[in-house]
Amino acid sequence: MNKRLSLYVGFPPYLNTLPLLYHLKLPPQVKLILKTPKEINQALEREELDLGLASSLYYAQNFSKFHLLPDLSISAIGKVKSVILYHNLPIKKLEGRKIGISPETETSFGLLYLVLEHFLKVKPQYERLNFSLKEMPPPLLDNLSGYLAIGDEALTLQKSPFFKYATDLAEFWLEKTKLPFIFALMVVRKNILPEKKNLIKKFLFKLYLSRAKGLSSLGEIVNSSHLRINKRFSLNYLQHLEYDFSGLKQRAFLYFCKLLYKREFLKELPSLEFFEL
């Protein structure tokens, strides 16, 4: 396949992307690549992907290189269930303690940083890991007071014997800000335009239609999932996710960025630049 005439699109292989992907019928020139959020960010950076569902924090850090594809996100108003800090001590007692960070995450680490250091004034030690909790050597696990899990891993750890407490970071964010939280945004590299503009439009039409069908068939999607968690729990999880990027969510995302900028976590404040349909 001629790469110049093809569109390479990245999505995480999580339950939460199925409402977007389940009914998606791709044009023959579009190639779907499944990667973790962090891997999608890295592939966009290396220009191996043309567009993808990237971490919202990655967009904030690299906004000058990308356009946002209109009205697409993975977001939540309140409890999300798939971005969880698991911990052995009450959250206010994590000062100086080691917290393991899932190798799959970008945005959720920024949210964790704000929850602990901005809102709670707690400064732990963060340890970026190269493996998931189930792959973790016991000595390292014993040395952790907490673990940030995202996606399907966070869902499957709901009844984990390793940690006594679980803090849903999106729920905490809502309590403190009264705003939704935006985890991921659909971005496209500016430097592939205008060469692939028409192909992107064709893909977007298919994606918007797939989202509409997916949100009306969540029960079917859950029943088709091979994830080993309770089907009712999975359905409830998907029903609490949202996939648009409305005005309120745009303001919520920019507020998240503003807080990170004030704490010098971001070098500059991003602007929202949209791909024109």
MARMAR-793638 format. One record per residue: residue in one letter; z, y, x of N, C-alpha, C in turn. Coordinates in Angstrom, 1 decimal, decimal comma, m for minus. Layout:
BEGIN
  residuo     n_z     n_y     n_x    ca_z    ca_y    ca_x     c_z     c_y     c_x
        A       Z       Y       X       Z       Y       X       Z       Y       X
...
% end
This chain:
BEGIN
  residuo     n_z     n_y     n_x    ca_z    ca_y    ca_x     c_z     c_y     c_x
        M     0,0    m1,2     0,9     0,0     0,0     0,0     0,0     1,2     0,9
        N    m0,9     2,2     0,6    m1,0     3,4     1,3     0,3     4,3     1,1
        K     1,1     4,5     2,2     2,3     5,3     2,0     2,1     6,7     1,5
        R     1,0     7,3     2,0     0,7     8,7     1,6     0,5     8,8     0,1
        L     0,0     7,7    m0,5    m0,3     7,7    m2,0     0,7     7,0    m2,8
        S     1,8     6,7    m2,2     2,9     6,0    m2,9     4,1     6,9    m2,9
        L     5,0     6,5    m3,9     6,3     7,3    m4,0     7,4     6,3    m3,8
        Y     8,3     6,6    m2,9     9,4     5,7    m2,6    10,7     6,3    m3,1
        V    11,3     5,6    m4,0    12,4     6,1    m4,9    13,7     5,2    m4,6
        G    14,8     5,9    m4,3    16,0     5,2    m4,1    17,0     5,3    m5,2
        F    17,6     4,1    m5,6    18,7     4,1    m6,5    19,8     3,1    m6,0
        P    21,1     3,4    m6,3    22,2     2,5    m6,0    22,1     1,3    m7,0
        P    22,4     0,1    m6,5    22,3    m1,2    m7,3    23,6    m1,4    m8,1
        Y    24,0    m0,4    m8,8    25,3    m0,5    m9,5    25,1    m0,6   m11,0
        L    26,1    m1,0   m11,7    26,1    m1,1   m13,2    25,8     0,3   m13,7
        N    26,3     1,3   m13,1    26,2     2,7   m13,7    24,8     3,2   m13,6
        T    23,9     2,6   m12,9    22,5     3,0   m12,8    21,6     2,2   m13,8
        L    22,1     1,2   m14,4    21,3     0,4   m15,3    20,8     1,1   m16,6
        P    21,6     2,1   m17,1    21,1     2,8   m18,2    19,8     3,6   m17,9
        L    19,7     3,9   m16,6    18,4     4,6   m16,1    17,3     3,7   m15,8
        L    17,7     2,5   m15,3    16,7     1,6   m14,7    16,3     0,4   m15,6
        Y    17,1     0,0   m16,6    16,9    m1,2   m17,3    15,6    m1,3   m18,0
        H    15,1    m0,2   m18,6    13,9    m0,1   m19,3    12,7     0,6   m18,5
        L    13,0     0,8   m17,3    12,0     1,6   m16,5    10,8     0,8   m16,1
        K     9,7     1,3   m16,5     8,4     0,7   m16,2     7,7     1,6   m15,2
        L     7,6     1,1   m14,0     7,2     2,0   m12,9     5,6     2,0   m12,8
        P     5,1     3,1   m12,5     3,6     3,2   m12,2     3,4     2,3   m10,9
        P     2,2     1,8   m10,7     2,0     0,9    m9,6     2,2     1,5    m8,2
        Q     2,1     2,9    m8,2     2,2     3,5    m6,9     3,7     3,8    m6,5
        V     4,6     3,5    m7,4     6,0     3,8    m7,2     6,8     2,6    m6,7
        K     7,5     2,7    m5,6     8,2     1,6    m5,1     9,7     1,9    m5,2
        L    10,5     1,1    m5,9    11,9     1,2    m6,1    12,7     0,6    m5,0
        I    13,6     1,3    m4,3    14,4     0,8    m3,2    15,8     0,9    m3,6
        L    16,5    m0,2    m3,6    18,0    m0,3    m4,0    18,8    m0,2    m2,7
        K    19,7     0,9    m2,7    20,6     1,1    m1,5    21,9     1,7    m2,1
        T    22,9     1,6    m1,3    24,2     2,3    m1,6    24,0     3,8    m1,6
        P    24,8     4,6    m2,2    24,7     6,1    m2,1    24,6     6,6    m0,7
        K    25,4     6,1     0,2    25,3     6,6     1,6    24,0     6,2     2,2
        E    23,5     5,0     2,0    22,3     4,6     2,5    21,1     5,4     2,0
        I    21,2     5,8     0,7    20,1     6,6     0,1    20,1     8,0     0,8
        N    21,3     8,5     1,0    21,3     9,8     1,7    20,7     9,7     3,1
        Q    21,0     8,6     3,8    20,5     8,4     5,2    19,0     8,2     5,2
        A    18,5     7,5     4,2    17,1     7,2     4,1    16,3     8,5     3,7
        L    16,9     9,3     2,9    16,3    10,6     2,6    16,2    11,5     3,9
        E    17,3    11,4     4,6    17,4    12,2     5,9    16,3    11,8     6,9
        R    16,0    10,5     6,9    15,0     9,9     7,8    13,6    10,0     7,2
        E    13,5    10,5     6,0    12,2    10,6     5,3    11,6     9,3     5,0
        E    12,5     8,3     4,8    12,0     6,9     4,4    11,9     6,9     2,9
        L    12,6     7,8     2,2    12,5     7,9     0,8    11,9     9,3     0,4
        D    11,1     9,3    m0,7    10,6    10,6    m1,1    11,6    11,3    m2,1
        L    12,2    10,5    m2,9    13,2    11,0    m3,8    14,3     9,9    m4,1
        G    15,4    10,3    m4,7    16,4     9,3    m5,0    17,6     9,9    m5,7
        L    18,4     9,0    m6,2    19,7     9,4    m6,8    20,7     9,5    m5,7
        A    20,8    10,7    m5,2    21,6    11,0    m4,0    23,0    11,5    m4,4
        S    24,0    11,3    m3,4    25,3    11,9    m3,6    25,2    13,4    m3,9
        S    25,9    13,9    m4,8    25,8    15,4    m5,1    26,3    16,1    m3,9
        L    27,2    15,6    m3,1    27,7    16,3    m1,9    26,6    16,3    m0,9
        Y    25,8    15,3    m0,8    24,6    15,3     0,1    23,7    16,4    m0,2
        Y    23,4    16,6    m1,5    22,6    17,7    m1,9    23,2    19,1    m1,5
        A    24,5    19,2    m1,7    25,2    20,5    m1,4    25,1    20,8     0,1
        Q    25,1    19,7     0,9    25,0    19,9     2,4    23,6    20,1     2,9
        N    22,6    19,8     2,1    21,2    19,8     2,5    20,3    20,4     1,5
        F    20,8    21,3     0,7    20,0    21,8    m0,5    18,7    22,5    m0,1
        S    18,6    23,0     1,1    17,4    23,7     1,5    16,2    22,8     1,6
        K    16,4    21,5     1,8    15,4    20,5     2,0    14,9    19,9     0,7
        F    15,6    20,1    m0,4    15,3    19,4    m1,7    15,2    20,2    m2,9
        H    14,4    19,7    m3,9    14,5    20,2    m5,2    15,3    19,2    m6,1
        L    16,0    19,7    m7,1    16,6    18,8    m8,1    15,6    18,4    m9,1
        L    15,6    17,1    m9,5    14,8    16,7   m10,7    15,6    17,1   m11,9
        P    15,0    17,8   m12,9    15,7    18,4   m14,0    16,5    17,4   m14,8
        D    17,7    17,9   m15,2    18,5    17,2   m16,2    18,9    15,7   m15,9
        L    19,1    15,4   m14,6    19,4    14,1   m14,3    20,7    14,1   m13,3
        S    21,6    13,2   m13,7    22,8    13,1   m12,9    23,5    11,8   m13,2
        I    24,5    11,4   m12,5    25,5    10,5   m13,0    26,8    11,3   m12,9
        S    27,4    11,5   m14,1    28,6    12,4   m14,2    29,6    11,8   m15,3
        A    30,7    12,4   m15,3    31,7    12,0   m16,3    32,6    13,1   m16,7
        I    33,1    13,1   m17,9    34,1    14,0   m18,4    35,4    13,2   m18,5
        G    36,2    13,3   m17,5    37,5    12,5   m17,5    37,3    11,1   m16,8
        K    38,1    10,2   m17,3    38,2     8,9   m16,6    36,8     8,2   m16,4
        V    36,5     7,8   m15,2    35,2     7,2   m14,9    35,3     5,7   m14,5
        K    36,5     5,3   m14,0    36,8     3,9   m13,7    36,1     3,4   m12,4
        S    35,1     4,1   m11,9    34,4     3,6   m10,7    34,6     4,5    m9,5
        V    35,5     5,4    m9,5    35,8     6,2    m8,4    37,3     6,3    m8,3
        I    37,9     5,3    m7,6    39,4     5,1    m7,7    40,0     5,1    m6,4
        L    41,1     5,8    m6,3    42,0     5,7    m5,1    43,1     4,7    m5,4
        Y    43,0     3,5    m4,8    44,0     2,5    m4,9    45,1     2,8    m3,8
        H    46,4     2,7    m4,2    47,4     3,1    m3,2    48,7     2,3    m3,4
        N    49,5     2,2    m2,4    50,7     1,4    m2,4    51,9     2,3    m2,6
        L    51,8     3,6    m2,4    52,9     4,5    m2,6    52,5     5,5    m3,7
        P    53,5     6,2    m4,3    53,1     7,3    m5,2    52,2     8,3    m4,5
        I    51,2     8,9    m5,2    50,2     9,6    m4,5    50,8    10,8    m3,8
        K    51,9    11,4    m4,2    52,4    12,5    m3,5    53,2    12,1    m2,2
        K    53,3    10,8    m2,0    54,0    10,3    m0,8    53,0     9,8     0,2
        L    51,7    10,1     0,1    50,7     9,6     1,0    50,6    10,5     2,3
        E    51,4    11,5     2,4    51,4    12,4     3,6    51,4    11,6     4,9
        G    50,4    11,8     5,7    50,4    11,2     7,0    50,0     9,7     7,0
        R    49,8     9,1     5,8    49,5     7,7     5,7    48,0     7,5     5,8
        K    47,6     6,2     6,2    46,2     5,9     6,4    45,6     5,5     5,1
        I    44,4     6,1     4,8    43,6     5,8     3,6    42,3     5,3     4,1
        G    41,9     4,1     3,7    40,6     3,6     4,0    39,5     4,2     3,1
        I    38,4     4,5     3,6    37,3     5,1     2,8    36,1     4,1     2,8
        S    35,7     3,8     1,6    34,6     2,9     1,4    33,4     3,3     2,2
        P    32,6     2,4     2,9    31,4     2,8     3,6    30,3     3,3     2,7
        E    30,4     3,1     1,4    29,3     3,4     0,5    29,4     4,9     0,0
        T    30,4     5,6     0,2    30,7     6,8    m0,5    30,4     8,1     0,4
        E    30,0     9,2    m0,3    29,9    10,5     0,3    30,6    11,5    m0,7
        T    30,1    11,7    m1,9    30,7    12,7    m2,8    32,2    12,3    m3,1
        S    32,5    11,1    m3,3    33,8    10,7    m3,7    34,8    11,0    m2,7
        F    34,4    11,0    m1,4    35,3    11,4    m0,3    35,6    12,9    m0,4
        G    34,6    13,7    m0,8    34,9    15,1    m1,0    35,8    15,4    m2,1
        L    35,7    14,6    m3,2    36,6    14,7    m4,3    38,0    14,3    m4,0
        L    38,1    13,2    m3,2    39,4    12,7    m2,8    40,1    13,8    m1,9
        Y    39,3    14,4    m1,0    39,9    15,4    m0,1    40,4    16,6    m1,0
        L    39,7    17,0    m2,0    40,2    18,1    m2,9    41,5    17,7    m3,7
        V    41,4    16,5    m4,2    42,6    16,0    m5,0    43,8    16,0    m4,1
        L    43,7    15,4    m2,9    44,9    15,3    m2,1    45,3    16,6    m1,4
        E    44,4    17,3    m0,7    44,7    18,4     0,1    44,7    19,8    m0,6
        H    43,8    19,9    m1,6    43,8    21,2    m2,3    44,8    21,2    m3,4
        F    44,7    20,2    m4,3    45,6    20,2    m5,5    47,0    19,7    m5,2
        L    47,2    18,7    m4,4    48,5    18,1    m4,2    49,1    18,5    m2,9
        K    48,4    19,2    m2,0    48,9    19,6    m0,7    49,4    18,4     0,1
        V    48,7    17,3     0,0    49,0    16,1     0,8    48,0    15,9     1,8
        K    48,3    15,7     3,1    47,4    15,4     4,1    47,6    14,1     4,7
        P    46,8    13,1     4,3    46,9    11,8     4,9    46,0    11,6     6,1
        Q    45,9    10,4     6,6    44,9    10,1     7,7    43,7     9,4     7,0
        Y    42,5     9,8     7,2    41,4     9,2     6,6    40,7     8,2     7,6
        E    40,4     7,0     7,2    39,8     6,1     8,1    38,5     5,6     7,4
        R    37,3     6,1     8,0    36,0     5,7     7,5    35,8     4,2     7,9
        L    35,5     3,4     7,0    35,4     1,9     7,2    33,9     1,5     7,3
        N    33,7     0,4     7,9    32,3    m0,2     8,0    32,1    m1,4     7,1
        F    33,1    m1,6     6,3    33,1    m2,8     5,4    33,9    m2,6     4,2
        S    33,7    m3,4     3,1    34,4    m3,2     1,9    35,8    m3,9     2,0
        L    36,6    m3,7     0,9    37,9    m4,2     0,9    37,9    m5,8     1,1
        K    37,0    m6,5     0,4    37,0    m7,9     0,5    36,6    m8,4     1,9
        E    35,9    m7,6     2,6    35,5    m8,0     4,0    36,5    m7,5     5,1
        M    37,6    m6,9     4,6    38,5    m6,2     5,6    39,4    m7,3     6,2
        P    39,6    m7,2     7,6    40,5    m8,1     8,2    41,9    m7,8     7,8
        P    42,7    m8,9     7,5    44,1    m8,7     7,0    44,9    m7,7     7,8
        P    44,9    m7,7     9,2    45,7    m6,7     9,9    45,4    m5,2     9,5
        L    44,1    m5,0     9,3    43,7    m3,6     9,0    44,1    m3,3     7,6
        L    44,0    m4,2     6,7    44,4    m4,0     5,3    45,9    m3,7     5,2
        D    46,7    m4,4     6,0    48,2    m4,2     6,0    48,5    m2,9     6,6
        N    47,6    m2,2     7,3    47,9    m1,0     7,9    47,5     0,2     7,0
        L    46,9    m0,1     5,9    46,4     1,0     5,0    47,4     1,2     3,8
        S    47,6     2,4     3,5    48,5     2,8     2,3    47,6     3,1     1,1
        G    46,3     3,2     1,3    45,4     3,4     0,2    44,0     3,1     0,6
        Y    43,1     3,0    m0,5    41,7     2,7    m0,3    40,9     3,3    m1,3
        L    39,9     4,1    m0,9    39,0     4,8    m1,9    37,8     3,8    m2,1
        A    37,7     3,4    m3,4    36,6     2,5    m3,8    35,7     3,2    m4,8
        I    34,4     2,9    m4,8    33,5     3,4    m5,7    32,6     2,3    m6,3
        G    31,8     2,7    m7,3    30,8     1,8    m7,9    31,4     0,5    m8,4
        D    30,6    m0,6    m8,2    31,0    m1,9    m8,8    32,3    m2,4    m8,1
        E    32,5    m2,1    m6,8    33,7    m2,5    m6,1    34,9    m1,9    m6,8
        A    34,9    m0,7    m7,2    36,0    m0,1    m7,9    36,3    m0,8    m9,2
        L    35,3    m1,1    m9,9    35,4    m1,8   m11,2    36,1    m3,2   m11,0
        T    35,6    m3,9   m10,0    36,1    m5,3    m9,8    37,5    m5,3    m9,2
        L    38,0    m4,2    m8,6    39,3    m4,1    m8,0    40,4    m3,6    m9,1
        Q    40,0    m3,5   m10,3    40,9    m3,0   m11,4    42,2    m3,7   m11,4
        K    42,2    m5,0   m11,2    43,4    m5,9   m11,2    43,7    m6,4    m9,8
        S    43,5    m5,5    m8,8    43,7    m5,9    m7,4    45,1    m6,2    m7,1
        P    45,5    m7,3    m6,4    46,8    m7,5    m6,0    47,3    m6,8    m4,8
        F    46,3    m6,0    m4,2    46,6    m5,4    m2,9    47,4    m4,0    m3,1
        F    47,1    m3,4    m4,2    47,7    m2,0    m4,3    48,4    m1,9    m5,7
        K    49,5    m1,2    m5,6    50,4    m1,0    m6,8    49,9     0,1    m7,7
        Y    49,2     1,1    m7,2    48,8     2,3    m8,0    47,3     2,5    m8,0
        A    46,8     3,1    m9,0    45,3     3,4    m9,1    45,2     4,8    m9,7
        T    44,5     5,7    m9,0    44,3     7,1    m9,5    42,8     7,3    m9,7
        D    42,4     7,5   m10,9    41,0     7,8   m11,3    40,8     9,3   m10,9
        L    39,9     9,5    m9,9    39,7    10,8    m9,4    39,0    11,8   m10,3
        A    38,1    11,3   m11,1    37,4    12,1   m12,1    38,4    12,6   m13,2
        E    39,3    11,7   m13,6    40,3    12,0   m14,6    41,3    13,1   m14,0
        F    41,7    13,0   m12,8    42,5    14,0   m12,1    41,8    15,3   m12,1
        W    40,5    15,3   m11,7    39,7    16,5   m11,6    39,7    17,2   m13,0
        L    39,5    16,5   m14,1    39,4    17,1   m15,4    40,7    17,7   m15,7
        E    41,8    17,0   m15,4    43,2    17,6   m15,7    43,4    18,9   m15,0
        K    42,9    19,0   m13,8    43,1    20,2   m13,0    42,1    21,4   m13,3
        T    40,9    21,0   m13,6    39,9    22,0   m13,7    39,3    22,2   m15,1
        K    39,5    21,2   m16,0    38,9    21,2   m17,4    37,4    21,1   m17,3
        L    36,9    20,5   m16,2    35,5    20,4   m16,0    35,0    19,0   m15,8
        P    33,8    18,7   m16,2    33,2    17,3   m15,8    33,0    17,2   m14,3
        F    32,8    16,0   m13,8    32,5    15,9   m12,4    31,1    15,2   m12,2
        I    30,4    15,7   m11,3    29,0    15,2   m11,0    29,0    14,4    m9,7
        F    28,7    13,1    m9,8    28,8    12,3    m8,7    27,4    12,2    m8,0
        A    26,4    12,2    m8,7    25,0    12,0    m8,1    24,0    12,8    m8,8
        L    23,0    13,2    m8,0    21,9    14,0    m8,5    20,6    13,5    m8,1
        M    19,5    13,6    m8,9    18,2    13,1    m8,5    17,5    14,3    m7,7
        V    17,2    14,0    m6,5    16,6    15,0    m5,6    15,3    14,5    m5,1
        V    14,4    15,4    m4,7    13,1    15,1    m4,2    12,9    16,0    m2,9
        R    12,3    15,4    m1,9    12,1    16,2    m0,7    11,0    17,2    m0,9
        K    11,3    18,5    m0,5    10,3    19,5    m0,7     9,0    19,3     0,1
        N     9,2    18,6     1,3     8,0    18,5     2,2     7,0    17,5     1,7
        I     7,2    16,8     0,6     6,1    15,9     0,1     5,3    16,6    m1,0
        L     5,7    17,9    m1,3     5,0    18,6    m2,3     3,9    19,5    m1,6
        P     2,8    19,8    m2,2     2,4    19,4    m3,6     1,7    18,1    m3,6
        E     1,5    17,4    m2,5     0,7    16,2    m2,4     1,1    15,1    m3,4
        K     2,4    15,0    m3,7     2,8    13,9    m4,6     3,3    14,5    m6,0
        K     3,0    15,7    m6,3     3,6    16,3    m7,4     3,2    15,6    m8,7
        N     2,0    15,3    m8,9     1,5    14,6   m10,1     2,1    13,2   m10,3
        L     2,3    12,5    m9,2     2,9    11,2    m9,2     4,4    11,3    m9,6
        I     5,1    12,3    m9,0     6,5    12,6    m9,4     6,6    12,8   m10,9
        K     5,7    13,6   m11,5     5,7    13,9   m12,9     5,6    12,6   m13,7
        K     4,6    11,8   m13,3     4,5    10,5   m14,0     5,7     9,7   m13,9
        F     6,3     9,6   m12,8     7,6     8,8   m12,6     8,7     9,4   m13,5
        L     8,8    10,8   m13,5     9,9    11,4   m14,3     9,7    11,1   m15,8
        F     8,5    11,1   m16,3     8,2    10,8   m17,7     8,8     9,4   m18,0
        K     8,5     8,4   m17,1     8,9     7,1   m17,3    10,5     7,0   m17,2
        L    11,1     7,8   m16,3    12,5     7,7   m16,1    13,2     8,3   m17,3
        Y    12,7     9,5   m17,8    13,4    10,1   m19,0    13,3     9,1   m20,2
        L    12,2     8,5   m20,4    12,0     7,5   m21,5    13,0     6,3   m21,3
        S    13,1     5,8   m20,1    14,0     4,7   m19,8    15,4     5,1   m20,1
        R    15,8     6,3   m19,7    17,2     6,8   m20,0    17,5     6,8   m21,4
        A    16,5     7,3   m22,2    16,7     7,4   m23,7    16,9     6,0   m24,3
        K    16,0     5,1   m23,8    16,2     3,7   m24,3    17,4     3,1   m23,9
        G    17,8     3,3   m22,6    19,0     2,7   m22,0    20,3     3,1   m22,7
        L    20,4     4,4   m23,0    21,6     4,9   m23,7    21,7     4,4   m25,1
        S    20,6     3,9   m25,7    20,6     3,4   m27,0    20,8     1,8   m27,0
        S    20,9     1,2   m25,9    21,0    m0,2   m25,8    22,0    m0,7   m24,7
        L    23,1     0,0   m24,7    24,1    m0,3   m23,7    24,7    m1,7   m23,8
        G    24,8    m2,2   m25,1    25,3    m3,5   m25,3    24,4    m4,6   m24,6
        E    23,1    m4,4   m24,8    22,1    m5,3   m24,2    22,2    m5,2   m22,7
        I    22,4    m4,0   m22,2    22,4    m3,9   m20,7    23,7    m4,6   m20,2
        V    24,8    m4,4   m20,8    26,0    m5,1   m20,4    25,9    m6,6   m20,4
        N    25,3    m7,1   m21,5    25,1    m8,6   m21,6    24,2    m9,1   m20,5
        S    23,3    m8,3   m20,0    22,4    m8,7   m19,0    22,9    m8,6   m17,6
        S    24,0    m7,9   m17,4    24,6    m7,7   m16,1    25,3    m9,0   m15,6
        H    25,1    m9,2   m14,3    25,7   m10,3   m13,6    27,0   m10,0   m13,0
        L    27,5    m8,8   m13,2    28,8    m8,4   m12,6    29,9    m9,2   m13,3
        R    30,8    m9,7   m12,5    31,9   m10,6   m13,0    33,1    m9,8   m13,5
        I    32,9    m9,0   m14,5    34,0    m8,3   m15,1    33,8    m8,4   m16,6
        N    34,9    m8,1   m17,4    34,9    m8,3   m18,8    33,8    m7,4   m19,5
        K    33,0    m8,0   m20,4    31,9    m7,3   m21,0    32,3    m6,1   m21,8
        R    33,5    m6,2   m22,5    34,0    m5,1   m23,3    34,4    m3,9   m22,4
        F    35,0    m4,3   m21,3    35,4    m3,3   m20,3    34,1    m2,6   m19,7
        S    33,1    m3,4   m19,4    31,8    m2,8   m18,9    31,2    m1,9   m19,9
        L    31,2    m2,3   m21,2    30,6    m1,4   m22,2    31,3    m0,1   m22,3
        N    32,7    m0,2   m22,4    33,5     1,0   m22,4    33,2     1,9   m21,2
        Y    33,1     1,3   m20,1    32,8     2,1   m18,9    31,5     2,9   m19,0
        L    30,4     2,2   m19,4    29,1     2,9   m19,5    29,1     3,9   m20,6
        Q    29,9     3,7   m21,7    29,9     4,7   m22,8    30,6     6,0   m22,3
        H    31,4     5,9   m21,3    32,1     7,2   m20,8    31,3     7,9   m19,7
        L    30,1     7,3   m19,3    29,3     8,0   m18,3    28,3     8,9   m19,0
        E    27,8     9,9   m18,2    26,8    10,8   m18,8    25,7    10,9   m17,7
        Y    24,5    11,2   m18,2    23,3    11,2   m17,2    22,5    12,5   m17,3
        D    23,0    13,5   m17,9    22,3    14,8   m17,9    22,9    15,7   m16,8
        F    22,3    16,9   m16,7    22,8    17,9   m15,8    22,7    19,3   m16,5
        S    23,5    19,4   m17,6    23,5    20,6   m18,4    24,1    21,8   m17,7
        G    24,1    22,9   m18,4    24,6    24,1   m17,9    26,1    24,0   m17,5
        L    26,9    23,4   m18,3    28,3    23,2   m17,9    28,4    22,3   m16,7
        K    27,6    21,3   m16,6    27,7    20,4   m15,4    27,2    21,1   m14,1
        Q    26,2    22,0   m14,3    25,8    22,8   m13,2    26,9    23,7   m12,7
        R    27,6    24,3   m13,6    28,7    25,2   m13,2    29,9    24,4   m12,6
        A    30,1    23,2   m13,1    31,2    22,3   m12,6    30,8    21,9   m11,1
        F    29,6    21,5   m10,9    29,1    21,2    m9,6    29,3    22,3    m8,6
        L    28,9    23,5    m9,0    29,0    24,7    m8,1    30,5    25,0    m7,9
        Y    31,3    24,8    m8,8    32,8    25,0    m8,6    33,3    24,0    m7,6
        F    32,9    22,8    m7,7    33,3    21,7    m6,7    32,9    22,2    m5,3
        C    31,6    22,7    m5,2    31,1    23,2    m3,9    31,9    24,4    m3,4
        K    32,3    25,3    m4,3    33,0    26,5    m4,0    34,4    26,1    m3,4
        L    35,1    25,1    m4,0    36,4    24,7    m3,4    36,2    24,1    m2,0
        L    35,2    23,3    m1,9    34,9    22,7    m0,5    34,5    23,8     0,5
        Y    33,8    24,7     0,1    33,4    25,8     1,0    34,6    26,6     1,4
        K    35,5    26,9     0,5    36,7    27,7     0,8    37,6    26,9     1,8
        R    37,5    25,6     1,8    38,3    24,8     2,8    37,5    24,4     4,0
        E    36,3    25,0     4,1    35,4    24,9     5,3    34,9    23,4     5,4
        F    34,9    22,7     4,3    34,3    21,4     4,2    32,8    21,5     4,1
        L    32,3    22,6     3,5    30,9    22,9     3,4    30,6    24,2     4,3
        K    29,5    24,2     4,9    29,1    25,4     5,8    28,6    26,6     5,0
        E    28,0    26,3     3,8    27,4    27,3     3,0    27,4    26,8     1,5
        L    27,3    27,8     0,6    27,3    27,4    m0,8    25,8    27,1    m1,2
        P    25,6    26,0    m1,9    24,3    25,6    m2,3    23,8    26,4    m3,5
        S    22,5    26,5    m3,6    21,8    27,0    m4,8    21,2    25,8    m5,5
        L    20,9    26,0    m6,8    20,2    24,9    m7,6    18,8    25,2    m7,7
        E    18,0    24,4    m7,0    16,5    24,6    m7,0    15,9    23,4    m7,7
        F    15,2    23,7    m8,8    14,6    22,6    m9,6    13,1    22,3    m9,4
        F    12,8    21,1    m9,4    11,4    20,7    m9,4    10,7    21,2   m10,7
        E     9,6    21,8   m10,7     8,9    22,3   m11,9     8,0    21,3   m12,5
        L     8,3    21,0   m13,7     7,5    19,9   m14,4     6,1    20,5   m14,9
% end
